[in-house]
């Protein structure tokens, strides 16, 4: 049996990767796992949670999958991409997929464009309908500074060991991502240790890459990469 775990991002929830998880469920007979990291989910409760708890939870979920499946793939979105990379180093993961993975974070140029759109919607009195405003206002209010520091510590801990990733890796990045800049994907491609790696950019995609208008193309690319033999 084949197992595949999809890991969401910082202050996120399974919904961030659910479109891809559902696509894989519909097109394979794989065991799909989509864990919720401690303090995350529909209600954020991040106060007092150390970043090691996020890694430990992902490790426990992966170990359950390994016990049931002969072959295991790991997919990570945003911060989940860093956790997925850690898992690929320390556990028998066959392939790795990194989506908008946060080796670097905050794309100032795109963020300014997104803020500009918010101002336009505010002028039109449509701000409450702006998806970015709704999502990030909620996150800012519910995310303590200490949690952001834990996120930064996680990135700082995992980034130096990326050269130990030796499994085939697919890296996908939206070109208009206001949270993770496109150069993060190039950084990952340059620093990941495997010689079998592929980098793709989606021209119209923002940070929530599994919800973008190009998602079908992305999902096909991910499935083809995971199913391909000999890499």
N, C-alpha and C positions, 0 to 999 in steps of 0.2 A: 504494500500500500504506500501511496505517496501522501505526505502531509505538507501543508503550507501555512505558515503563520504570518499574519499581517499586523504590524504594530503602528498605532497612531502616534500623533505628535504631542508636543508640550502644550498643556492646557486644552488638549483635544479630547476626542472620544472615538469609539469605533466607527461612527458615521463618516469620519474622514477617509477611511479606506473601504467602507462597505460596498460602494459600487464595484470596485475591483474584486473584492471577496465574493460578491454575488455573481459576478461574471465568471470567476473561476469555478464556483459551485455549479453553474449552469452548463459549463463546457467541459467539465472533468468529473471523475468520480473520486477526487482527492478529499482528504480530511482537511477542512479549513478551520483554522483557529484565529479568532480576533479578540485578544484579551483587552481588558480595560486596566490601564496602569493605575497604581494607588493614587488616590486623590483626584483622579480624572473622571470623565464621564459627564452625564447630564448636569450634575451638580459638582462644581469644583470645590474640593476641600484639601488644598495643598499645604496649608500651614503645618509646619513641623515635620514634613516628609523629606527625608534625605534622598538624594538622587540614586543612592545604592539600592533603595527599595524598589525603584522603577526597574532597575536592571535585574534584581533578584526575582521580581514577579515575572518578568519576561523569561528568565532562565527556567523557572518552575513550569511555566506553560510550555516551553520548548521541550523540556525533559519529558513531560506527559506525551507530547506528540512523537518524540523519538521512541518512546516505549511501544507505541502503536504502529509506527510506520518505518519501513526500511529506508526510504528516501525522504529527506526533509528540505524544503526551501523556506527562506525567510525574506519577507518584504517589509521594508521600513519606510514610513513617511515622516519627513521633517526630523524632529528629534528621534523618532522611532528608527530612522535610518542609521543614526549613530549607534543605537542599541542593537540593531540588527547586525551591524558590522562587528560589534563586540561579540555577539553570539556566534557569528561565522568564524571568528578566531578561536573560540574556546570550545565549540561543540561540533559534532559531525554534520554540519550543514553542507548540502550539495551545491546549492546555488544561492546567490544573493541579489536582491533587487532594491535599489535605493531611489526613492521618489522625493524630489524636493528636499533632499537630505541636508540637514543644517550643520555642515562642517564650518560654514560661514553663515552669518545671519544679518538681516536687515539690509535691504537694497534701497538706499536713500533716494535715488532717482525715481524709481518706480513708486516708492512710498509717497513721494511728493505728488506724483500724478494721481494716485489713488485719493490722497487728501483733497486734491483739486476737484475730483469728481464729487467728493462729499460736500464741499462748499457749494458746488453747482446745485446739488440736490437740496441743500439747506436753503439756498436762494429760491428754489422752486417749491419750497415747503414739502419736500419729498424725502427728507433725511431719514425718517423712520422706516422708509422702504429700501434704504441703501443696505445691501447685504453685508458689505465690509463694515459699515458703521455698527450694525446690529451685533455682528459677531465679535468685533474687537472691543466695543464698549463693554460688553458682558465680561470678556476675558480680563480687561484691565481692572474692572471693579472687583473681580473675584480672585485675582492673582497677587498674593503678597510678594513683596520684594525678595524675601528669603527664598521663595520658590524659583524666582528668576535667577538668583545666585546659584541655586542647586542645578538648574539647567546649564548655566555657564560652566559649572564644575564638571558636569557630565561630559560636555563637549571637550573641555580641556583635558580630561582624563583619557578619552577615546581617540581624539585626533592624532596624538603621537604614535599610536599603535596601528594605524590604518595600513601600514606597510606589511603587517602580519596577516592581512586578509589574502588568502591564497586560492579561494574558490572563484569560479566564473561569476562575474558581476555585471549587471545591467544598471546604468545610471540614467535617470530621466529627470529633466528639469524644464520648467516653464520659463520662457524668455521674459515674461512680464510679471514675474513673481516679486511682490513688494516686501516679502519677509525674508526669503532666502535668495540672494543674488545669483544670477547664472554662473558667476565665476566660482561659486561653491561646487558646482558639478565638475568643473574643470579641475578644481583642487582635488576633489575625490579621485577623479580619473588619474591624475598625476601621482597621487600618493598611495593609492591602494596597491598592495603588493602583487596581486595576481597579474599574469600576462594575458589572461583571457577576460577582456572587459570591453564593454560597449557603452558609448555615451550618445544619448539622443536629446534633442531640444524640441519643445513644442512651442511654436511661435506665438500662439494666442493665449497660452495658459498662465494663470496666476498661481498662487501658492497651493490652493486646494486642487491639486492636479487630477485627482480621481473624480472631481465634479466638473471639470472644464469641458468646453464644447468639443475638444479633441480627444476626449477620454476613450472613445471606442478604438481609435488608432493606437492609443497607449496600451489598452488592455490586450489588443491583438499582439502588439509587440512583446509585452510581458509574457503572454502565454506561449508564443513561439519560442522565446528565449528559454523558458523553463522546460519546454518539451523537446527542444533540440538535443539530439544525441551527440556525444563526442566533444562537448565543450563545457 
